[in-house]
Structures are given as structure tokens and as C-alpha cells.
Amino acid sequence: MQTHDLVQGSQEWHDHRAKYDNASDLPAAAGVSKYKTRDELMTEYKTGITQEVSASLQVRFDNGHRFEALARPLAEAIVGKALYPVIGTQGSLSSSFDGLDIMDEVNWEHKTLNDSIRACETADDLDEMYKLQMDQQMLLSGAEKTLFSATKWDDNGNLIEEKHLWYTTTPERMQRVKDIWAQLHLDLKTFVPTVKVEPPKAQVVLELPALYIQARGEITTNNMQEYGEALAKRLEEVRSIALITDQDFANAKQGAKLLRENIKQAQNAKEAMLSETATVGEAARMIDAWCEDMRLTALQLEKDVEREDKLKKIAMINDAQGSFTSLTNSLDDKVKPIRLNIAMPNFADAIKGKSKFSSMQEAINALLSIETMNAKSLANAIMDKQAYLKEMADGYEFLFSDLQQIIFKAQDDFQLLVTSRISKHVADEAEKLKAIKEQAEADARAKIEAEAKAKEAAEIKARQELEAQIIAEAKNDDGAVVDATFNESDFNNVFEVKEQPAVQVGSVRPTAQSIINLLAKTYNVDTATANRWLAQSFGELKAA
């Protein structure tokens, strides 16, 4: 932030303000100021002509500056630091700070205490126009927080009442400051200043001749013919009023009012006449007819005013709604397939309590501009999130089928949700792959075990078949089965082993099973095969 050494209220200060978007004007730019309308601010920008300060307004300004100076020690005691008035700028933005500490960490804003501020319990309760001004101050200075003070003092400098609230802003609110000024400058390109005029005064003239009727048993003198002709002419003029401008409506309302007043005057003349004579029925009927004609005309005028007033309001609202609908449709096209679902601004509320159509149109224009800015800001935020999603979630789009709902979250929350979902999905997929791998390994082990069991079963079966074959081959001539098992008895019989004298330890003859095992190991066959070989060999020896 760049600081400027200017005296507040000086011509140099006013010249400086004319070059920048000032924090004190931000509420008017947003259409929420109680002291200046948005159109009035835009007129100042367009023409360079600022509002003249009236005597009463100058008194309010002077008191505000006096209260600010008196309240500064109170604020410094709360902050614990000295606070210096500063005029600072950054880019096109400017602010006159009531007080900043030397490190620009704490901002101080002072206002004259009023009922609105008095009712606030926290800074969040403050009127939006106060918060917007502090938002721009903190955007410029980088201050972390603002002490909002409101005080009231008597003429002798004695404190009557004080209120102090701490206010902090957000990145979203500071962005809104930029958006408000951007929208104002966009609207200024097509804005045509209007000249403020006094409320129109009725121009309807219903000056009828004073109706007089003199009678003594019968009417002697009167101006009824003259009155009737004048009335007919005036009624024709009133009925021809076209309700278009504020002036037309003022004329019609005044015309209806004057007609009702003339009805009373005519009725008074009738009563005066009737009090003088009872033989004036024709005159009385004529007066009654005139009164009824005026009554019906007045009634029609009132109905026309009410109808056209409503139609004119509806037309203004419809035009604004049409413009806003066109805007939101174009924004929806930009963020497809997301639907912004932006609610229509309540233009009817904006014109409540306003009697002039020019004031109504001004209020509608201000609301339309602000809501246009809000809609564009929302669309830009959505597009930023869409861009982030495209970058971060390429290939993971299926994780965000609920994008229509989640994309309206705050930017930080949305980004956290995106990264969390992707991380969880990646972790889940890794877990699935791990489970698949473990299952594949388990299946492979099971297959190996099954194959080993199958091989073992096959070997057992083959051995059993072989043993059966050996038995079959070992049958004698008469069909008796010869025991194919090679045992000690067979061994002794074949080799005619005889008793020998005791031998030295170490020359003990091996058993038949040992010989079978040795044969199987030597030729790398199973014991069944070795047993069969020996049986066949011994069978041949016996035969020999």
C-alpha cells in the first residue's frame, strides 16, 4: 500500500479522492448506503459533480471528526498501540484510515454512535455498509483485524456513550470488494446521468364557477347553465389524462381529489337551495346528476391510477427479471453441465415504500447491478472449481457424479473433497490389487498342493496296480497265488544259508528289507519295484 500525506477535507484531498475508488463510497457502489444511492454515485463518477454539503451535513461531519479525535485514546488503550491516521492507495482503490498501527496490523474505524450500532452485539451484526468499508481498508492495508468504535460526546468533550467491536474479514469478502467496483465501472459504460427534479406538482385545474341558486318558492336566479358547461369541459380534460409519467400520475390523483371537493360544494349549494324552497326538483336533480358524474369520474381516475401504478411497477419488474434471466442463462451456458440455480432477486421488495417511479427504477437498477455482480462472481467461482477438477481428477471423473451438489462448497472445502476422494480411491484400488495378488498366490499354492496330492495318489495307484500285476505274474501253474513278498525265509531257501560259526562283530548279514531298500536307493526306484525285482529273480533261481 502506498501512503499519501494529505489533509483530510483539503482541496488536494478532494482531488485525490476523485481519482480513486474510495472505501467510503463502496457502500453506495454496492447499493447499501443510507446516505447516497448507487445512481447518485455513478452520476458523480460520470459528471465529476459531487453532492453539495449542506449546513446540517457539515455539522454532522464536524461532529464526526471531533468525536474521532476524542475517541482515539480509548481505541489506543484497547489496541495497546498508537494509531495513526493514514491515506493509502493500491491500484485503483483508496481509503482514508481513521487509524493504523505502525506495522499496519490493526485497523481502527470510528463512527458516531447511533441506534443501529447500539443494538449490535458483535461485529457481524453491524450494517453491511460499515463492514464493506472495513473490508476495503483491510484489503488495502493487509491489517489482520479492525477495531470498530462508535462514541458519542457532549459539547464539552465529555464521553456520553461508547461501543467497541472487533471485526475480521475473509478472502471471499475482500474479493467481493473488487467485484463491486468492477461491476460499477462496467455499468458506467452505458450509464446516462439523470437530473434530480422536485416531485411533480399537480397541474390539473378544476376551477368551476361558484354555483349559486336563489329561490323564493321557485328559482329566481342561478348560474346552473354556466356551471354545467364548465363542469363538462373540465371533466373531459381530466378524463383525457394518459398515465405515463410521474407528472401524469400526480395530475390524476389531484384531479380525483378536486372532483370530490367539487361534489361537496355542489351538494352544499343544493342543500342551501332546498332550505329556501321545496319546488325546485328539476334543479336538485340536475345537481345530483352533476355530483354523480363527478363521483364516477373521480372513482374512475382513482381506479386508473391504481391500475396503471400497478402495471408500471410490473413492467419495471418484468424488464429487470428479463435482463437477469438472460444473464443467468448465459452464465449457465458457460458452466455446463452445472446449473447455477440462481434465485431471482426480489425487485418488488426493492421498490416498497417508494412513491416516485424514478426512485423505484433507481432501486431496481441498483439491485439488478449488484445481483448481476453476485451471479458473475458465483459463475467465475464455479469455473475455477471446474478447471481445478479437470486438472486434478483426470481419469477420476466417475468419482464425482454428485458434482452438481458439491461444486457449490467453498473453494478450500471443494479442493479438499476432491483430493480426499481421489486419494481414498487410489488407496482402495491398491488394497484391491493387493487382495487379488494374495488370492492369486493362494490359488497357486493350492494348485501346487493339489497337483502334489494328485501325483502322490497316482503313484499310490500305480504301485497298487504294479503289486497286483506282480501277484498275477507270481501265480503257480495250478492258479495258486505265490507270495511275491521277499522275506527272510525266501532268502534262506534260495541261497541255502547254513549255520556258521560265530563271526566277528561287523560281519552280520543284512535283513531282506535292508537289501530291498539298498536296491531301491541304488537304482532310484521305489521299494515296491525293488521288491518285485527280487521276487522275480528268486523265482528264476528256484526254477533253476
C-alpha positions in Angstrom: 0.0 0.0 0.0 1.2 3.5 -0.9 0.6 6.3 1.6 -0.2 9.9 0.8 0.5 13.0 3.0 -2.8 14.8 2.6 -5.0 16.8 4.9 -8.5 15.3 5.1 -11.0 17.8 3.7 -8.4 19.9 1.8 -8.7 20.5 -1.9 -5.8 18.2 -2.5 -7.6 15.5 -0.6 -10.8 16.0 -2.7 -8.7 15.9 -5.9 -7.1 12.7 -4.7 -10.5 11.1 -4.0 -11.7 11.9 -7.5 -9.0 9.7 -9.0 -9.8 6.5 -6.9 -12.5 4.1 -5.8 -12.8 5.1 -2.2 -13.7 2.8 0.7 -16.3 5.3 2.0 -18.1 5.1 -1.4 -18.1 1.3 -1.5 -21.4 1.0 0.3 -23.0 3.3 -2.3 -21.4 1.3 -5.1 -23.0 -1.8 -3.6 -26.4 -0.2 -3.2 -26.5 -0.4 0.6 -25.6 3.1 1.6 -28.1 5.0 3.7 -26.7 8.3 2.6 -26.1 8.0 -1.2 -27.8 5.9 -3.9 -25.9 3.9 -6.5 -27.2 6.1 -9.3 -26.0 9.2 -7.4 -22.5 7.8 -7.1 -22.5 6.9 -10.7 -23.6 10.4 -11.6 -20.7 11.8 -9.6 -18.3 9.4 -11.5 -19.8 10.3 -14.9 -20.0 14.1 -14.4 -17.4 14.9 -11.8 -20.0 16.9 -9.9 -20.2 15.8 -6.2 -23.0 16.3 -3.8 -23.0 19.7 -2.2 -22.6 19.6 1.6 -25.5 21.3 3.3 -25.1 23.1 6.6 -26.7 20.3 8.6 -24.5 17.7 6.8 -21.4 19.8 7.6 -22.3 19.8 11.3 -22.6 16.0 11.2 -19.2 15.8 9.5 -17.6 18.2 12.0 -19.0 16.3 15.0 -17.8 13.0 13.5 -14.2 14.4 13.2 -14.4 15.8 16.7 -15.7 12.5 18.2 -13.0 10.6 16.3 -10.2 12.7 17.8 -11.7 12.3 21.3 -12.1 8.6 20.9 -8.6 7.9 19.6 -7.0 7.4 23.2 -9.8 5.0 24.0 -9.0 2.9 20.9 -5.3 3.0 21.6 -5.8 1.8 25.1 -7.8 -1.2 23.8 -5.4 -2.0 21.0 -2.3 -1.3 23.1 -0.6 0.6 20.3 -0.5 4.1 18.9 -2.9 4.6 16.0 -2.1 7.0 13.1 -4.5 8.5 10.5 -3.4 7.4 7.1 -4.4 7.9 3.5 -3.5 4.8 1.4 -3.9 3.5 -2.1 -3.3 0.3 -4.0 -4.1 0.2 -7.7 -7.4 2.0 -8.2 -8.5 1.6 -4.6 -8.1 4.2 -1.9 -9.0 4.7 1.8 -8.7 7.3 4.4 -7.9 5.3 7.6 -9.0 6.7 10.9 -6.1 4.8 12.4 -3.4 2.2 11.7 -0.7 0.9 13.9 2.9 1.4 12.8 3.0 -2.2 11.4 -0.3 -2.0 9.6 -1.5 -5.0 11.6 -4.5 -3.3 13.3 -7.0 -1.0 11.7 -9.3 1.4 13.5 -12.6 2.7 12.2 -14.7 5.2 14.1 -18.3 6.2 13.7 -20.8 8.4 15.6 -22.9 6.1 17.8 -26.5 5.6 16.7 -29.3 3.2 17.5 -28.3 0.8 14.7 -24.8 0.4 16.1 -26.0 0.4 19.7 -28.2 -2.7 19.0 -25.2 -4.7 17.7 -23.8 -7.4 20.0 -21.0 -8.5 17.7 -19.3 -7.0 14.6 -21.3 -9.5 12.5 -24.4 -7.6 13.5 -23.2 -4.3 12.0 -24.9 -2.9 9.0 -23.4 -4.1 5.7 -22.3 -0.6 4.8 -19.9 -0.4 7.7 -18.5 -3.9 7.1 -17.9 -3.2 3.4 -15.8 -0.1 4.2 -13.7 -2.1 6.7 -13.3 -4.9 4.1 -11.7 -2.4 1.6 -9.5 -0.9 4.4 -8.2 -4.3 5.3 -7.7 -5.3 1.7 -5.5 -2.2 1.2 -3.5 -2.3 4.4 -3.3 -6.0 5.0 -4.4 -5.5 8.6 -5.4 -8.7 10.4 -8.3 -7.1 12.2 -10.3 -3.9 12.8 -11.4 -2.3 16.0 -14.8 -0.7 15.2 -15.5 2.1 17.6 -18.7 4.2 18.0 -18.8 7.0 20.5 -20.9 10.0 21.5 -19.6 13.1 23.3 -21.2 16.3 24.7 -20.2 19.8 23.6 -17.6 19.9 26.5 -15.8 16.8 25.3 -17.3 14.5 28.0 -17.9 10.9 26.9 -21.6 10.1 26.9 -21.5 6.6 25.5 -19.1 4.2 23.7 -19.2 0.8 21.9 -16.2 -1.2 20.6 -16.3 -4.3 18.4 -13.6 -6.4 16.8 -14.1 -7.2 13.1 -12.3 -9.6 10.8 -12.8 -10.1 7.1 -12.5 -13.1 4.8 -10.9 -13.7 1.4 -14.3 -14.0 -0.1 -15.4 -10.6 1.3 -12.2 -8.9 0.0 -12.8 -10.4 -3.4 -16.4 -9.0 -3.2 -14.8 -5.5 -2.8 -13.1 -6.0 -6.2 -16.2 -7.4 -7.8 -18.4 -4.5 -6.7 -16.1 -1.9 -8.2 -15.6 -3.9 -11.4 -19.4 -4.1 -11.8 -19.8 -0.4 -11.2 -17.2 0.5 -13.8 -18.9 -1.9 -16.2 -22.3 -0.2 -15.6 -20.7 3.2 -16.0 -20.1 2.5 -19.7 -23.8 2.6 -20.5 -25.0 4.8 -17.6 -26.7 8.1 -18.5 -26.9 10.6 -15.6 -30.3 11.9 -14.8 -31.1 15.3 -13.3 -32.8 15.2 -9.9 -36.0 17.1 -10.0 -38.5 18.0 -7.4 -41.6 15.8 -7.0 -44.1 16.8 -9.7 -46.9 19.1 -8.6 -50.4 18.6 -9.9 -51.2 20.7 -13.0 -54.9 19.9 -13.1 -57.2 22.9 -12.8 -60.8 22.3 -11.9 -61.8 25.9 -11.3 -65.6 25.9 -11.7 -67.7 28.9 -11.2 -69.2 29.2 -7.7 -72.6 27.6 -8.0 -75.3 29.9 -6.7 -79.1 29.4 -6.7 -81.5 31.9 -5.3 -85.1 30.9 -4.8 -88.3 32.2 -3.2 -90.7 29.4 -3.7 -89.1 28.9 -7.1 -85.7 29.5 -8.5 -85.2 33.2 -9.3 -81.6 33.5 -10.3 -78.8 30.9 -10.8 -75.7 30.1 -12.9 -76.5 26.4 -13.4 -76.1 26.5 -17.2 -72.7 28.2 -16.9 -71.7 25.8 -14.2 -72.8 22.7 -16.2 -70.9 23.8 -19.3 -67.7 24.5 -17.3 -68.0 21.1 -15.5 -68.4 19.2 -18.7 -65.3 20.8 -20.2 -63.2 20.1 -17.1 -64.4 16.5 -16.9 -63.4 16.0 -20.5 -59.9 17.3 -19.7 -59.5 15.1 -16.6 -60.7 12.0 -18.4 -58.1 12.6 -21.2 -55.1 12.2 -18.8 -52.8 9.5 -20.0 -50.9 7.8 -17.1 -47.3 7.6 -18.2 -45.0 9.9 -16.2 -44.8 10.8 -12.6 -46.5 14.1 -13.6 -49.4 12.2 -15.2 -50.0 10.2 -12.0 -49.8 13.4 -9.9 -52.3 15.1 -12.1 -54.7 12.2 -12.0 -54.6 11.9 -8.2 -55.1 15.6 -7.8 -58.0 15.5 -10.3 -59.8 12.9 -8.4 -59.3 14.8 -5.2 -60.6 18.1 -6.7 -63.6 16.3 -8.1 -64.6 15.0 -4.7 -64.2 18.5 -3.3 -66.5 19.9 -6.0 -69.1 17.2 -5.2 -69.2 18.5 -1.7 -69.5 22.1 -2.9 -72.4 21.2 -5.2 -74.1 19.3 -2.5 -73.8 22.3 -0.2 -75.4 24.5 -2.8 -78.2 22.0 -3.2 -78.8 21.9 0.5 -78.9 25.7 0.6 -81.4 25.8 -2.2 -83.6 23.2 -0.7 -83.7 25.1 2.6 -85.2 28.1 0.7 -87.9 26.2 -1.3 -89.4 22.9 -1.8 -90.3 23.4 -5.5 -87.0 23.0 -7.2 -87.0 19.4 -8.1 -85.5 19.9 -11.6 -82.6 21.9 -10.3 -82.0 19.4 -7.5 -82.0 16.5 -10.0 -79.5 18.4 -12.2 -77.2 19.0 -9.3 -77.5 15.3 -8.3 -76.6 14.3 -11.8 -73.5 16.6 -11.8 -72.4 15.2 -8.5 -72.8 11.6 -9.7 -70.9 12.5 -12.9 -68.1 13.9 -10.8 -68.1 11.0 -8.4 -67.9 8.4 -11.2 -65.1 10.4 -12.9 -63.2 10.7 -9.6 -63.7 7.0 -9.0 -62.5 6.1 -12.5 -59.4 8.3 -12.1 -58.6 6.6 -8.8 -59.0 3.1 -10.3 -56.9 4.1 -13.4 -54.2 5.5 -11.1 -54.2 2.3 -9.1 -54.3 0.1 -12.2 -51.6 2.0 -14.1 -49.5 2.3 -11.0 -49.5 -1.5 -10.6 -48.9 -2.1 -14.3 -46.0 0.3 -14.4 -44.4 -1.4 -11.4 -45.0 -4.8 -13.0 -43.4 -3.5 -16.2 -40.3 -2.3 -14.4 -40.0 -5.6 -12.5 -40.6 -7.7 -15.6 -37.9 -5.8 -17.5 -35.4 -6.3 -14.7 -36.4 -10.0 -14.4 -35.9 -10.4 -18.1 -32.5 -8.9 -18.0 -31.5 -11.1 -15.1 -32.9 -14.2 -16.7 -30.8 -13.5 -19.9 -27.7 -13.1 -17.7 -28.2 -16.3 -15.7 -29.0 -18.3 -18.9 -25.7 -17.1 -20.5 -23.8 -18.0 -17.3 -25.4 -21.4 -17.2 -24.1 -22.0 -20.7 -20.6 -21.2 -19.5 -20.6 -23.7 -16.6 -22.5 -26.6 -18.3 -23.3 -29.2 -17.2 -23.6 -27.4 -13.9 -26.8 -25.5 -13.2 -26.3 -22.3 -11.2 -29.9 -22.3 -9.9 -29.6 -18.6 -9.1 -32.7 -17.2 -7.4 -34.5 -14.2 -8.9 -33.8 -11.0 -7.0 -36.8 -9.7 -5.1 -37.4 -6.5 -7.1 -40.8 -6.0 -5.5 -39.2 -5.6 -2.1 -36.7 -3.1 -3.6 -39.5 -0.6 -4.6 -41.5 -0.9 -1.4 -42.1 2.4 0.3 -41.1 4.5 -2.8 -43.8 6.8 -4.3 -41.9 8.1 -7.4 -41.4 5.8 -10.3 -37.9 7.3 -10.8 -36.9 6.2 -7.3 -38.4 2.8 -8.0 -36.4 2.4 -11.2 -33.3 3.6 -9.4 -33.7 1.0 -6.7 -34.4 -1.8 -9.3 -31.3 -0.8 -11.3 -29.1 -0.9 -8.1 -30.4 -4.3 -7.1 -30.0 -5.7 -10.7 -26.4 -4.5 -10.9 -25.5 -6.0 -7.5 -27.2 -9.3 -8.2 -25.6 -9.3 -11.6 -22.2 -9.0 -10.0 -23.0 -11.7 -7.5 -24.1 -14.1 -10.3 -21.0 -13.5 -12.3 -18.9 -14.0 -9.2 -20.6 -17.3 -8.5 -20.1 -18.4 -12.1 -16.4 -17.5 -12.0 -16.0 -19.5 -8.8 -17.7 -22.5 -10.4 -15.5 -22.3 -13.5 -12.4 -22.1 -11.2 -13.5 -25.3 -9.5 -14.3 -27.0 -12.8 -10.7 -26.1 -14.0 -9.3 -27.5 -10.8 -11.3 -30.7 -11.1 -10.2 -31.1 -14.8 -6.6 -30.8 -13.7 -6.6 -32.9 -10.6 -9.3 -35.5 -11.5 -8.3 -36.5 -15.0 -9.4 -40.2 -15.3 -11.3 -40.0 -12.0 -14.4 -38.2 -13.2 -16.6 -41.1 -12.2 -15.9 -40.3 -8.6 -17.8 -37.0 -8.9 -21.3 -38.0 -10.1 -22.6 -35.6 -7.4 -20.7 -32.6 -8.8 -23.9 -30.5 -9.0 -24.1 -30.6 -5.3 -20.5 -30.4 -4.1 -19.3 -27.7 -6.5 -21.1 -25.0 -4.5 -18.8 -25.7 -1.5 -16.2 -23.1 -0.6 -13.1 -23.3 -2.7 -10.9 -24.8 0.0 -13.5 -27.3 1.1 -14.1 -28.3 -2.6 -10.4 -28.9 -3.2 -10.0 -30.9 0.0 -13.0 -33.0 -1.0 -11.6 -33.7 -4.5 -8.1 -34.7 -3.2 -9.6 -36.8 -0.4 -11.8 -38.8 -2.8 -9.1 -39.4 -5.3 -6.6 -40.4 -2.5 -9.2 -42.8 -1.0 -10.0 -44.3 -4.4 -6.3 -44.9 -5.1 -5.8 -46.5 -1.7 -8.9 -48.7 -2.2 -7.7 -49.8 -5.6 -4.2 -50.6 -4.2 -5.9 -52.6 -1.5 -8.0 -54.5 -4.1 -4.9 -55.2 -6.1 -3.1 -56.5 -3.0 -6.1 -58.7 -2.2 -6.2 -60.0 -5.8 -2.4 -60.8 -5.7 -2.7 -62.6 -2.4 -5.6 -64.6 -3.7 -3.7 -65.5 -6.9 -0.8 -66.6 -4.7 -3.1 -68.7 -2.5 -4.7 -70.2 -5.6 -1.2 -71.1 -7.0 -0.2 -72.7 -3.7 -3.5 -74.6 -3.6 -2.9 -75.8 -7.2 0.7 -77.0 -6.4 -0.6 -78.8 -3.3 -3.4 -80.3 -5.4 -1.0 -81.4 -8.1 1.3 -82.9 -5.4 -1.6 -84.8 -3.9 -2.7 -85.9 -7.3 0.8 -87.1 -8.1 1.0 -88.9 -4.8 -2.4 -90.5 -5.4 -1.3 -91.5 -8.9 1.9 -93.1 -7.6 -0.1 -95.0 -4.9 -2.4 -96.2 -7.6 0.4 -97.1 -9.9 2.1 -99.0 -7.1 -1.1 -100.8 -6.2 -1.6 -101.7 -9.9 2.0 -102.9 -10.1 1.6 -105.0 -7.0 -1.5 -106.5 -8.5 0.4 -107.3 -11.6 3.3 -108.9 -9.6 0.8 -111.1 -7.8 -0.8 -112.0 -11.1 2.6 -112.9 -12.6 3.6 -114.9 -9.4 0.7 -117.4 -9.7 1.8 -121.1 -9.9 0.6 -123.5 -12.5 -2.4 -124.6 -10.6 -3.5 -120.9 -10.2 -2.5 -120.5 -6.6 -1.1 -117.2 -5.7 2.6 -117.2 -4.8 3.6 -114.7 -2.1 5.6 -112.1 -4.0 7.0 -110.6 -0.9 10.6 -111.3 -0.5 11.3 -112.4 3.1 13.9 -114.0 5.3 12.6 -117.5 4.5 12.8 -117.0 0.8 16.2 -115.5 1.1 17.5 -118.5 3.2 15.9 -121.1 0.9 17.3 -119.6 -2.3 20.8 -119.1 -1.1 20.8 -122.2 1.3 22.1 -120.3 4.1 23.6 -122.6 6.7 24.6 -122.1 10.3 28.1 -120.8 10.5 30.3 -120.4 13.5 30.1 -117.1 15.3 31.7 -114.4 13.2 33.4 -111.3 14.2 31.3 -108.2 15.0 30.7 -106.3 11.8 30.0 -109.2 9.5 26.3 -109.7 10.4 24.1 -110.5 7.4 21.7 -107.6 6.3 18.0 -108.2 6.5 15.8 -108.7 3.5 14.3 -105.3 3.9 17.7 -103.7 4.1 18.6 -105.4 0.8 15.3 -104.1 -0.7 16.0 -100.6 0.5 19.6 -100.7 -0.8 18.4 -101.9 -4.2 15.7 -99.2 -4.4 18.3 -96.5 -3.5 20.9 -97.8 -5.9 18.6 -97.8 -8.9 16.5 -94.9 -7.8 13.2 -96.8 -7.8 10.6 -97.3 -5.1 10.7 -100.3 -2.7 7.8 -102.0 -4.4 9.7 -102.1 -7.7 12.8 -103.4 -5.9 10.7 -106.0 -4.1 9.3 -107.2 -7.4 12.7 -107.4 -9.0 14.0 -109.6 -6.1 10.9 -111.8 -6.2 11.3 -112.4 -9.9 15.0 -113.1 -9.5 14.4 -115.5 -6.7 11.6 -117.2 -8.7 14.0 -117.8 -11.5 16.6 -119.2 -9.1 14.1 -121.6 -7.6 13.1 -122.8 -11.1 16.7 -123.4 -11.9 
